[in-house]
Structures are given as structure tokens and as C-alpha cells.
Amino acid sequence: MFHAVWEGVDPADVGWADATVARGNFRTWAKITSHLYALSKRENTTRADRLLIEQACARLGPYP
């Protein structure tokens, strides 16, 4: 695991984030993880779901 925030996340959601936004780029994954961590703290949740992942990815800017 890259970071504990990804623990228990649906593999399909991880695949979506990689195929749509990160495209295997470690630096982009680090940014997504940082945003996901901040959002999970703000929302006071320990489980990241697709909606939270999409919100984290949206903070990076527009993606196709």
C-alpha cells in the first residue's frame, strides 16, 4: 500500500483513478493521495469511496 488512506478501497475505483487521471504517474498518485487524505479528514471518514476519490481527482484540474 502506498498510503493507509487507500486501505479497503474498491480496486475498481483505484483502476478508474489510474486510467482516468493518474495514468501510472507516481507524482500524480501522490497528489491524489494528498487530496484524498485531506478530504477524508475534512469529512471525518476513514473509508474512501468513489465519490471522495472523484473529488480528490477534481482538485488536480480537468481530466478527460
All heavy atoms as a GROMACS GRO file, in nm:
protein
  508
    1MET      N    1   0.083  -0.119   0.000
    1MET     CA    2   0.000   0.000   0.000
    1MET      C    3   0.088   0.125   0.000
    1MET      O    4   0.183   0.134   0.075
    1MET     CB    5  -0.091   0.002   0.122
    1MET     CG    6  -0.193  -0.108   0.134
    1MET     SD    7  -0.318  -0.121   0.005
    1MET     CE    8  -0.394   0.036   0.007
    2PHE      N    9   0.052   0.216  -0.079
    2PHE     CA   10   0.122   0.344  -0.089
    2PHE      C   11   0.094   0.430   0.034
    2PHE      O   12   0.180   0.495   0.089
    2PHE     CB   13   0.080   0.416  -0.217
    2PHE     CG   14   0.131   0.556  -0.228
    2PHE    CD1   15   0.267   0.581  -0.236
    2PHE    CD2   16   0.043   0.662  -0.231
    2PHE    CE1   17   0.314   0.710  -0.246
    2PHE    CE2   18   0.090   0.792  -0.241
    2PHE     CZ   19   0.225   0.816  -0.249
    3HIS      N   20  -0.031   0.430   0.078
    3HIS     CA   21  -0.072   0.511   0.193
    3HIS      C   22  -0.195   0.445   0.255
    3HIS      O   23  -0.277   0.386   0.186
    3HIS     CB   24  -0.106   0.653   0.147
    3HIS     CG   25  -0.123   0.750   0.259
    3HIS    ND1   26  -0.238   0.757   0.332
    3HIS    CD2   27  -0.039   0.844   0.309
    3HIS    CE1   28  -0.226   0.852   0.424
    3HIS    NE2   29  -0.105   0.905   0.412
    4ALA      N   30  -0.210   0.460   0.385
    4ALA     CA   31  -0.321   0.396   0.457
    4ALA      C   32  -0.458   0.443   0.408
    4ALA      O   33  -0.557   0.371   0.421
    4ALA     CB   34  -0.308   0.422   0.606
    5VAL      N   35  -0.465   0.562   0.349
    5VAL     CA   36  -0.593   0.613   0.300
    5VAL      C   37  -0.652   0.523   0.191
    5VAL      O   38  -0.773   0.520   0.169
    5VAL     CB   39  -0.580   0.760   0.253
    5VAL    CG1   40  -0.508   0.770   0.121
    5VAL    CG2   41  -0.714   0.828   0.247
    6TRP      N   42  -0.567   0.445   0.124
    6TRP     CA   43  -0.612   0.357   0.017
    6TRP      C   44  -0.656   0.220   0.068
    6TRP      O   45  -0.709   0.140  -0.009
    6TRP     CB   46  -0.502   0.340  -0.087
    6TRP     CG   47  -0.476   0.467  -0.160
    6TRP    CD1   48  -0.370   0.551  -0.143
    6TRP    CD2   49  -0.558   0.526  -0.261
    6TRP    NE1   50  -0.381   0.658  -0.227
    6TRP    CE2   51  -0.496   0.646  -0.300
    6TRP    CE3   52  -0.677   0.490  -0.321
    6TRP    CZ2   53  -0.550   0.729  -0.398
    6TRP    CZ3   54  -0.731   0.572  -0.418
    6TRP    CH2   55  -0.668   0.690  -0.456
    7GLU      N   56  -0.635   0.193   0.195
    7GLU     CA   57  -0.671   0.063   0.252
    7GLU      C   58  -0.822   0.041   0.242
    7GLU      O   59  -0.902   0.124   0.284
    7GLU     CB   60  -0.628   0.057   0.398
    7GLU     CG   61  -0.641  -0.081   0.458
    7GLU     CD   62  -0.581  -0.087   0.596
    7GLU    OE1   63  -0.474  -0.026   0.617
    7GLU    OE2   64  -0.643  -0.150   0.682
    8GLY      N   65  -0.860  -0.071   0.186
    8GLY     CA   66  -1.001  -0.107   0.175
    8GLY      C   67  -1.076  -0.043   0.059
    8GLY      O   68  -1.195  -0.065   0.044
    9VAL      N   69  -1.008   0.035  -0.023
    9VAL     CA   70  -1.073   0.098  -0.137
    9VAL      C   71  -1.100  -0.008  -0.244
    9VAL      O   72  -1.018  -0.097  -0.268
    9VAL     CB   73  -0.986   0.212  -0.194
    9VAL    CG1   74  -1.044   0.268  -0.322
    9VAL    CG2   75  -0.970   0.322  -0.092
   10ASP      N   76  -1.215   0.003  -0.307
   10ASP     CA   77  -1.253  -0.090  -0.413
   10ASP      C   78  -1.149  -0.084  -0.526
   10ASP      O   79  -1.118   0.025  -0.576
   10ASP     CB   80  -1.391  -0.051  -0.466
   10ASP     CG   81  -1.446  -0.145  -0.569
   10ASP    OD1   82  -1.371  -0.230  -0.623
   10ASP    OD2   83  -1.567  -0.135  -0.598
   11PRO      N   84  -1.093  -0.197  -0.565
   11PRO     CA   85  -0.993  -0.199  -0.673
   11PRO      C   86  -1.043  -0.135  -0.802
   11PRO      O   87  -0.965  -0.076  -0.877
   11PRO     CB   88  -0.962  -0.347  -0.693
   11PRO     CG   89  -0.993  -0.409  -0.561
   11PRO     CD   90  -1.111  -0.331  -0.507
   12ALA      N   91  -1.172  -0.144  -0.828
   12ALA     CA   92  -1.228  -0.081  -0.949
   12ALA      C   93  -1.214   0.071  -0.942
   12ALA      O   94  -1.190   0.136  -1.044
   12ALA     CB   95  -1.374  -0.121  -0.966
   13ASP      N   96  -1.228   0.127  -0.823
   13ASP     CA   97  -1.213   0.271  -0.806
   13ASP      C   98  -1.068   0.315  -0.824
   13ASP      O   99  -1.040   0.419  -0.884
   13ASP     CB  100  -1.264   0.316  -0.668
   13ASP     CG  101  -1.415   0.297  -0.655
   13ASP    OD1  102  -1.485   0.288  -0.758
   13ASP    OD2  103  -1.462   0.291  -0.540
   14VAL      N  104  -0.976   0.233  -0.776
   14VAL     CA  105  -0.833   0.260  -0.796
   14VAL      C  106  -0.801   0.253  -0.946
   14VAL      O  107  -0.731   0.339  -1.000
   14VAL     CB  108  -0.745   0.163  -0.717
   14VAL    CG1  109  -0.598   0.183  -0.750
   14VAL    CG2  110  -0.769   0.178  -0.567
   15GLY      N  111  -0.856   0.153  -1.012
   15GLY     CA  112  -0.836   0.139  -1.156
   15GLY      C  113  -0.892   0.257  -1.233
   15GLY      O  114  -0.830   0.305  -1.329
   16TRP      N  115  -1.008   0.306  -1.191
   16TRP     CA  116  -1.068   0.423  -1.256
   16TRP      C  117  -0.976   0.544  -1.241
   16TRP      O  118  -0.951   0.616  -1.339
   16TRP     CB  119  -1.205   0.454  -1.195
   16TRP     CG  120  -1.259   0.583  -1.247
   16TRP    CD1  121  -1.330   0.603  -1.361
   16TRP    CD2  122  -1.242   0.712  -1.188
   16TRP    NE1  123  -1.358   0.737  -1.378
   16TRP    CE2  124  -1.304   0.806  -1.273
   16TRP    CE3  125  -1.178   0.759  -1.074
   16TRP    CZ2  126  -1.306   0.942  -1.245
   16TRP    CZ3  127  -1.180   0.895  -1.047
   16TRP    CH2  128  -1.244   0.985  -1.131
   17ALA      N  129  -0.927   0.566  -1.120
   17ALA     CA  130  -0.840   0.682  -1.095
   17ALA      C  131  -0.712   0.673  -1.178
   17ALA      O  132  -0.664   0.773  -1.232
   17ALA     CB  133  -0.805   0.693  -0.947
   18ASP      N  134  -0.658   0.553  -1.192
   18ASP     CA  135  -0.535   0.538  -1.269
   18ASP      C  136  -0.562   0.557  -1.418
   18ASP      O  137  -0.488   0.630  -1.485
   18ASP     CB  138  -0.472   0.402  -1.244
   18ASP     CG  139  -0.332   0.394  -1.303
   18ASP    OD1  140  -0.254   0.488  -1.279
   18ASP    OD2  141  -0.302   0.296  -1.372
   19ALA      N  142  -0.668   0.495  -1.468
   19ALA     CA  143  -0.698   0.504  -1.611
   19ALA      C  144  -0.741   0.644  -1.653
   19ALA      O  145  -0.709   0.690  -1.763
   19ALA     CB  146  -0.806   0.403  -1.647
   20THR      N  147  -0.811   0.713  -1.565
   20THR     CA  148  -0.868   0.843  -1.599
   20THR      C  149  -0.778   0.960  -1.567
   20THR      O  150  -0.770   1.056  -1.644
   20THR     CB  151  -1.002   0.863  -1.525
   20THR    OG1  152  -1.084   0.750  -1.549
   20THR    CG2  153  -1.074   0.987  -1.571
   21VAL      N  154  -0.707   0.952  -1.453
   21VAL     CA  155  -0.633   1.069  -1.407
   21VAL      C  156  -0.482   1.043  -1.395
   21VAL      O  157  -0.401   1.113  -1.454
   21VAL     CB  158  -0.688   1.118  -1.271
   21VAL    CG1  159  -0.613   1.240  -1.223
   21VAL    CG2  160  -0.837   1.146  -1.281
   22ALA      N  161  -0.444   0.945  -1.317
   22ALA     CA  162  -0.302   0.926  -1.283
   22ALA      C  163  -0.221   0.867  -1.397
   22ALA      O  164  -0.105   0.904  -1.416
   22ALA     CB  165  -0.288   0.838  -1.160
   23ARG      N  166  -0.277   0.773  -1.469
   23ARG     CA  167  -0.210   0.708  -1.582
   23ARG      C  168  -0.072   0.655  -1.545
   23ARG      O  169   0.025   0.669  -1.618
   23ARG     CB  170  -0.200   0.804  -1.699
   23ARG     CG  171  -0.336   0.843  -1.754
   23ARG     CD  172  -0.324   0.934  -1.874
   23ARG     NE  173  -0.456   0.975  -1.917
   23ARG     CZ  174  -0.512   1.091  -1.883
   23ARG    NH1  175  -0.447   1.176  -1.807
   23ARG    NH2  176  -0.633   1.121  -1.926
   24GLY      N  177  -0.064   0.597  -1.423
   24GLY     CA  178   0.060   0.534  -1.379
   24GLY      C  179   0.167   0.630  -1.331
   24GLY      O  180   0.277   0.587  -1.296
   25ASN      N  181   0.139   0.758  -1.326
   25ASN     CA  182   0.237   0.857  -1.285
   25ASN      C  183   0.240   0.868  -1.134
   25ASN      O  184   0.142   0.907  -1.070
   25ASN     CB  185   0.201   0.993  -1.348
   25ASN     CG  186   0.303   1.099  -1.318
   25ASN    OD1  187   0.324   1.136  -1.204
   25ASN    ND2  188   0.366   1.149  -1.425
   26PHE      N  189   0.355   0.836  -1.074
   26PHE     CA  190   0.366   0.834  -0.928
   26PHE      C  191   0.341   0.972  -0.867
   26PHE      O  192   0.277   0.984  -0.763
   26PHE     CB  193   0.504   0.782  -0.885
   26PHE     CG  194   0.517   0.772  -0.736
   26PHE    CD1  195   0.460   0.667  -0.667
   26PHE    CD2  196   0.585   0.868  -0.664
   26PHE    CE1  197   0.469   0.657  -0.529
   26PHE    CE2  198   0.597   0.861  -0.526
   26PHE     CZ  199   0.538   0.754  -0.458
   27ARG      N  200   0.390   1.076  -0.930
   27ARG     CA  201   0.370   1.212  -0.878
   27ARG      C  202   0.221   1.247  -0.873
   27ARG      O  203   0.173   1.307  -0.778
   27ARG     CB  204   0.444   1.313  -0.963
   27ARG     CG  205   0.440   1.453  -0.904
   27ARG     CD  206   0.529   1.544  -0.982
   27ARG     NE  207   0.666   1.494  -0.970
   27ARG     CZ  208   0.773   1.569  -0.966
   27ARG    NH1  209   0.760   1.698  -0.974
   27ARG    NH2  210   0.891   1.516  -0.957
   28THR      N  211   0.147   1.208  -0.976
   28THR     CA  212   0.003   1.232  -0.977
   28THR      C  213  -0.065   1.151  -0.868
   28THR      O  214  -0.155   1.201  -0.800
   28THR     CB  215  -0.056   1.200  -1.116
   28THR    OG1  216   0.012   1.277  -1.214
   28THR    CG2  217  -0.204   1.231  -1.120
   29TRP      N  218  -0.022   1.026  -0.849
   29TRP     CA  219  -0.078   0.944  -0.741
   29TRP      C  220  -0.052   1.008  -0.605
   29TRP      O  221  -0.138   1.007  -0.516
   29TRP     CB  222  -0.019   0.802  -0.743
   29TRP     CG  223  -0.099   0.712  -0.830
   29TRP    CD1  224  -0.060   0.655  -0.948
   29TRP    CD2  225  -0.232   0.666  -0.809
   29TRP    NE1  226  -0.160   0.578  -1.001
   29TRP    CE2  227  -0.268   0.584  -0.916
   29TRP    CE3  228  -0.326   0.689  -0.709
   29TRP    CZ2  229  -0.392   0.522  -0.927
   29TRP    CZ3  230  -0.451   0.628  -0.720
   29TRP    CH2  231  -0.481   0.546  -0.827
   30ALA      N  232   0.065   1.066  -0.588
   30ALA     CA  233   0.097   1.133  -0.461
   30ALA      C  234   0.004   1.252  -0.439
   30ALA      O  235  -0.044   1.275  -0.327
   30ALA     CB  236   0.242   1.178  -0.460
   31LYS      N  237  -0.026   1.328  -0.544
   31LYS     CA  238  -0.117   1.442  -0.533
   31LYS      C  239  -0.259   1.395  -0.501
   31LYS      O  240  -0.326   1.455  -0.416
   31LYS     CB  241  -0.116   1.523  -0.663
   31LYS     CG  242   0.012   1.597  -0.688
   31LYS     CD  243   0.007   1.667  -0.822
   31LYS     CE  244   0.138   1.734  -0.855
   31LYS     NZ  245   0.135   1.796  -0.988
   32ILE      N  246  -0.304   1.291  -0.571
   32ILE     CA  247  -0.438   1.238  -0.544
   32ILE      C  248  -0.447   1.191  -0.399
   32ILE      O  249  -0.544   1.218  -0.329
   32ILE     CB  250  -0.472   1.122  -0.641
   32ILE    CG1  251  -0.483   1.174  -0.784
   32ILE    CG2  252  -0.602   1.053  -0.598
   32ILE    CD1  253  -0.490   1.064  -0.889
   33THR      N  254  -0.344   1.121  -0.355
   33THR     CA  255  -0.341   1.070  -0.217
   33THR      C  256  -0.346   1.184  -0.117
   33THR      O  257  -0.420   1.178  -0.018
   33THR     CB  258  -0.215   0.984  -0.194
   33THR    OG1  259  -0.218   0.874  -0.287
   33THR    CG2  260  -0.210   0.931  -0.053
   34SER      N  261  -0.272   1.289  -0.142
   34SER     CA  262  -0.271   1.404  -0.053
   34SER      C  263  -0.411   1.468  -0.044
   34SER      O  264  -0.460   1.498   0.065
   34SER     CB  265  -0.169   1.507  -0.101
   34SER     OG  266  -0.174   1.623  -0.022
   35HIS      N  267  -0.473   1.487  -0.159
   35HIS     CA  268  -0.607   1.545  -0.161
   35HIS      C  269  -0.709   1.451  -0.097
   35HIS      O  270  -0.798   1.495  -0.023
   35HIS     CB  271  -0.650   1.578  -0.304
   35HIS     CG  272  -0.574   1.693  -0.363
   35HIS    ND1  273  -0.562   1.815  -0.302
   35HIS    CD2  274  -0.505   1.702  -0.480
   35HIS    CE1  275  -0.491   1.896  -0.378
   35HIS    NE2  276  -0.454   1.829  -0.486
   36LEU      N  277  -0.695   1.322  -0.123
   36LEU     CA  278  -0.786   1.223  -0.064
   36LEU      C  279  -0.773   1.221   0.088
   36LEU      O  280  -0.873   1.216   0.160
   36LEU     CB  281  -0.758   1.085  -0.123
   36LEU     CG  282  -0.854   0.973  -0.086
   36LEU    CD1  283  -0.996   1.008  -0.129
   36LEU    CD2  284  -0.810   0.843  -0.150
   37TYR      N  285  -0.652   1.229   0.136
   37TYR     CA  286  -0.628   1.232   0.280
   37TYR      C  287  -0.692   1.356   0.342
   37TYR      O  288  -0.762   1.347   0.444
   37TYR     CB  289  -0.477   1.231   0.306
   37TYR     CG  290  -0.442   1.238   0.453
   37TYR    CD1  291  -0.454   1.124   0.533
   37TYR    CD2  292  -0.399   1.356   0.511
   37TYR    CE1  293  -0.422   1.131   0.669
   37TYR    CE2  294  -0.367   1.363   0.645
   37TYR     CZ  295  -0.379   1.249   0.724
   37TYR     OH  296  -0.349   1.256   0.857
   38ALA      N  297  -0.673   1.472   0.281
   38ALA     CA  298  -0.731   1.596   0.333
   38ALA      C  299  -0.883   1.590   0.332
   38ALA      O  300  -0.948   1.630   0.430
   38ALA     CB  301  -0.682   1.715   0.252
   39LEU      N  302  -0.940   1.539   0.225
   39LEU     CA  303  -1.085   1.528   0.217
   39LEU      C  304  -1.140   1.430   0.321
   39LEU      O  305  -1.244   1.456   0.381
   39LEU     CB  306  -1.128   1.482   0.077
   39LEU     CG  307  -1.120   1.587  -0.033
   39LEU    CD1  308  -1.135   1.521  -0.170
   39LEU    CD2  309  -1.227   1.693  -0.014
   40SER      N  310  -1.071   1.320   0.341
   40SER     CA  311  -1.119   1.222   0.438
   40SER      C  312  -1.114   1.280   0.580
   40SER      O  313  -1.202   1.251   0.662
   40SER     CB  314  -1.039   1.092   0.431
   40SER     OG  315  -0.906   1.110   0.475
   41LYS      N  316  -1.015   1.363   0.609
   41LYS     CA  317  -1.009   1.428   0.740
   41LYS      C  318  -1.120   1.532   0.753
   41LYS      O  319  -1.184   1.543   0.858
   41LYS     CB  320  -0.872   1.495   0.761
   41LYS     CG  321  -0.760   1.398   0.778
   41LYS     CD  322  -0.785   1.310   0.899
   41LYS     CE  323  -0.674   1.209   0.914
   41LYS     NZ  324  -0.704   1.111   1.017
   42ARG      N  325  -1.144   1.608   0.646
   42ARG     CA  326  -1.248   1.710   0.649
   42ARG      C  327  -1.387   1.647   0.664
   42ARG      O  328  -1.472   1.698   0.736
   42ARG     CB  329  -1.244   1.794   0.522
   42ARG     CG  330  -1.335   1.916   0.530
   42ARG     CD  331  -1.332   1.997   0.406
   42ARG     NE  332  -1.417   1.930   0.309
   42ARG     CZ  333  -1.412   1.949   0.179
   42ARG    NH1  334  -1.325   2.031   0.128
   42ARG    NH2  335  -1.493   1.886   0.098
   43GLU      N  336  -1.408   1.535   0.595
   43GLU     CA  337  -1.536   1.465   0.600
   43GLU      C  338  -1.547   1.373   0.721
   43GLU      O  339  -1.651   1.313   0.744
   43GLU     CB  340  -1.558   1.384   0.472
   43GLU     CG  341  -1.560   1.467   0.345
   43GLU     CD  342  -1.682   1.557   0.337
   43GLU    OE1  343  -1.790   1.516   0.384
   43GLU    OE2  344  -1.668   1.669   0.284
   44ASN      N  345  -1.437   1.361   0.795
   44ASN     CA  346  -1.431   1.276   0.913
   44ASN      C  347  -1.470   1.131   0.881
   44ASN      O  348  -1.554   1.071   0.948
   44ASN     CB  349  -1.518   1.331   1.027
   44ASN     CG  350  -1.480   1.272   1.160
   44ASN    OD1  351  -1.367   1.226   1.179
   44ASN    ND2  352  -1.573   1.271   1.253
   45THR      N  353  -1.408   1.078   0.777
   45THR     CA  354  -1.433   0.941   0.736
   45THR      C  355  -1.302   0.866   0.727
   45THR      O  356  -1.198   0.926   0.702
   45THR     CB  357  -1.508   0.935   0.601
   45THR    OG1  358  -1.537   0.799   0.570
   45THR    CG2  359  -1.428   0.996   0.488
   46THR      N  360  -1.307   0.738   0.750
   46THR     CA  361  -1.187   0.656   0.739
   46THR      C  362  -1.188   0.572   0.613
   46THR      O  363  -1.090   0.505   0.583
   46THR     CB  364  -1.173   0.563   0.862
   46THR    OG1  365  -1.290   0.482   0.871
   46THR    CG2  366  -1.155   0.645   0.988
   47ARG      N  367  -1.297   0.573   0.540
   47ARG     CA  368  -1.308   0.491   0.419
   47ARG      C  369  -1.329   0.580   0.298
   47ARG      O  370  -1.425   0.656   0.291
   47ARG     CB  371  -1.423   0.394   0.433
   47ARG     CG  372  -1.436   0.301   0.317
   47ARG     CD  373  -1.505   0.173   0.359
   47ARG     NE  374  -1.537   0.090   0.246
   47ARG     CZ  375  -1.456   0.000   0.195
   47ARG    NH1  376  -1.336  -0.015   0.248
   47ARG    NH2  377  -1.493  -0.075   0.095
   48ALA      N  378  -1.240   0.567   0.204
   48ALA     CA  379  -1.252   0.644   0.079
   48ALA      C  380  -1.341   0.567  -0.017
   48ALA      O  381  -1.322   0.447  -0.038
   48ALA     CB  382  -1.115   0.666   0.018
   49ASP      N  383  -1.437   0.635  -0.075
   49ASP     CA  384  -1.523   0.573  -0.175
   49ASP      C  385  -1.505   0.646  -0.308
   49ASP      O  386  -1.424   0.738  -0.319
   49ASP     CB  387  -1.670   0.575  -0.130
   49ASP     CG  388  -1.723   0.716  -0.105
   49ASP    OD1  389  -1.652   0.814  -0.136
   49ASP    OD2  390  -1.835   0.728  -0.054
   50ARG      N  391  -1.577   0.603  -0.408
   50ARG     CA  392  -1.561   0.660  -0.543
   50ARG      C  393  -1.587   0.810  -0.544
   50ARG      O  394  -1.515   0.886  -0.609
   50ARG     CB  395  -1.656   0.587  -0.638
   50ARG     CG  396  -1.658   0.639  -0.780
   50ARG     CD  397  -1.528   0.608  -0.852
   50ARG     NE  398  -1.533   0.646  -0.989
   50ARG     CZ  399  -1.560   0.564  -1.090
   50ARG    NH1  400  -1.584   0.438  -1.068
   50ARG    NH2  401  -1.561   0.608  -1.212
   51LEU      N  402  -1.688   0.856  -0.471
   51LEU     CA  403  -1.720   0.998  -0.469
   51LEU      C  404  -1.604   1.080  -0.412
   51LEU      O  405  -1.566   1.182  -0.468
   51LEU     CB  406  -1.847   1.023  -0.387
   51LEU     CG  407  -1.892   1.168  -0.376
   51LEU    CD1  408  -1.924   1.225  -0.514
   51LEU    CD2  409  -2.013   1.177  -0.286
   52LEU      N  410  -1.545   1.032  -0.305
   52LEU     CA  411  -1.433   1.103  -0.243
   52LEU      C  412  -1.311   1.102  -0.336
   52LEU      O  413  -1.240   1.202  -0.349
   52LEU     CB  414  -1.399   1.040  -0.108
   52LEU     CG  415  -1.339   1.132  -0.003
   52LEU    CD1  416  -1.434   1.246   0.032
   52LEU    CD2  417  -1.307   1.053   0.123
   53ILE      N  418  -1.289   0.990  -0.403
   53ILE     CA  419  -1.177   0.980  -0.498
   53ILE      C  420  -1.198   1.077  -0.614
   53ILE      O  421  -1.105   1.146  -0.656
   53ILE     CB  422  -1.160   0.836  -0.548
   53ILE    CG1  423  -1.117   0.746  -0.432
   53ILE    CG2  424  -1.060   0.828  -0.663
   53ILE    CD1  425  -1.121   0.597  -0.463
   54GLU      N  426  -1.321   1.086  -0.664
   54GLU     CA  427  -1.351   1.179  -0.772
   54GLU      C  428  -1.329   1.323  -0.727
   54GLU      O  429  -1.277   1.406  -0.804
   54GLU     CB  430  -1.493   1.159  -0.822
   54GLU     CG  431  -1.511   1.032  -0.902
   54GLU     CD  432  -1.654   1.013  -0.950
   54GLU    OE1  433  -1.741   1.098  -0.922
   54GLU    OE2  434  -1.679   0.911  -1.015
   55GLN      N  435  -1.366   1.355  -0.604
   55GLN     CA  436  -1.344   1.490  -0.552
   55GLN      C  437  -1.194   1.520  -0.543
   55GLN      O  438  -1.150   1.631  -0.576
   55GLN     CB  439  -1.409   1.507  -0.415
   55GLN     CG  440  -1.559   1.509  -0.420
   55GLN     CD  441  -1.621   1.511  -0.281
   55GLN    OE1  442  -1.552   1.514  -0.181
   55GLN    NE2  443  -1.753   1.509  -0.276
   56ALA      N  444  -1.117   1.423  -0.498
   56ALA     CA  445  -0.972   1.441  -0.488
   56ALA      C  446  -0.911   1.462  -0.626
   56ALA      O  447  -0.827   1.550  -0.645
   56ALA     CB  448  -0.909   1.321  -0.419
   57CYS      N  449  -0.955   1.384  -0.722
   57CYS     CA  450  -0.903   1.396  -0.858
   57CYS      C  451  -0.943   1.530  -0.922
   57CYS      O  452  -0.864   1.589  -0.996
   57CYS     CB  453  -0.952   1.280  -0.943
   57CYS     SG  454  -0.878   1.121  -0.900
   58ALA      N  455  -1.061   1.577  -0.890
   58ALA     CA  456  -1.108   1.704  -0.947
   58ALA      C  457  -1.022   1.821  -0.901
   58ALA      O  458  -1.011   1.922  -0.971
   58ALA     CB  459  -1.254   1.727  -0.908
   59ARG      N  460  -0.958   1.808  -0.786
   59ARG     CA  461  -0.871   1.914  -0.737
   59ARG      C  462  -0.745   1.930  -0.822
   59ARG      O  463  -0.674   2.030  -0.811
   59ARG     CB  464  -0.832   1.889  -0.591
   59ARG     CG  465  -0.947   1.909  -0.497
   59ARG     CD  466  -0.904   1.885  -0.356
   59ARG     NE  467  -1.009   1.924  -0.263
   59ARG     CZ  468  -0.988   1.951  -0.137
   59ARG    NH1  469  -0.866   1.943  -0.085
   59ARG    NH2  470  -1.087   1.985  -0.059
   60LEU      N  471  -0.717   1.831  -0.904
   60LEU     CA  472  -0.598   1.837  -0.991
   60LEU      C  473  -0.625   1.917  -1.117
   60LEU      O  474  -0.533   1.949  -1.191
   60LEU     CB  475  -0.553   1.697  -1.029
   60LEU     CG  476  -0.512   1.605  -0.916
   60LEU    CD1  477  -0.477   1.468  -0.968
   60LEU    CD2  478  -0.396   1.663  -0.837
   61GLY      N  479  -0.750   1.943  -1.144
   61GLY     CA  480  -0.788   2.015  -1.266
   61GLY      C  481  -0.870   1.925  -1.354
   61GLY      O  482  -0.900   1.811  -1.319
   62PRO      N  483  -0.905   1.974  -1.470
   62PRO     CA  484  -0.991   1.895  -1.560
   62PRO      C  485  -0.918   1.771  -1.612
   62PRO      O  486  -0.797   1.772  -1.633
   62PRO     CB  487  -1.022   1.991  -1.675
   62PRO     CG  488  -0.921   2.100  -1.665
   62PRO     CD  489  -0.870   2.103  -1.526
   63TYR      N  490  -0.994   1.666  -1.626
   63TYR     CA  491  -0.941   1.544  -1.685
   63TYR      C  492  -1.043   1.491  -1.783
   63TYR      O  493  -1.162   1.518  -1.772
   63TYR     CB  494  -0.904   1.440  -1.578
   63TYR     CG  495  -1.013   1.410  -1.477
   63TYR    CD1  496  -1.108   1.312  -1.502
   63TYR    CD2  497  -1.021   1.478  -1.357
   63TYR    CE1  498  -1.208   1.283  -1.410
   63TYR    CE2  499  -1.120   1.450  -1.265
   63TYR     CZ  500  -1.214   1.353  -1.292
   63TYR     OH  501  -1.312   1.326  -1.202
   64PRO      N  502  -0.997   1.416  -1.882
   64PRO     CA  503  -1.090   1.369  -1.986
   64PRO      C  504  -1.194   1.275  -1.934
   64PRO      O  505  -1.181   1.209  -1.840
   64PRO     CB  506  -0.999   1.298  -2.086
   64PRO     CG  507  -0.864   1.296  -2.031
   64PRO     CD  508  -0.862   1.377  -1.906
   0.00000   0.00000   0.00000
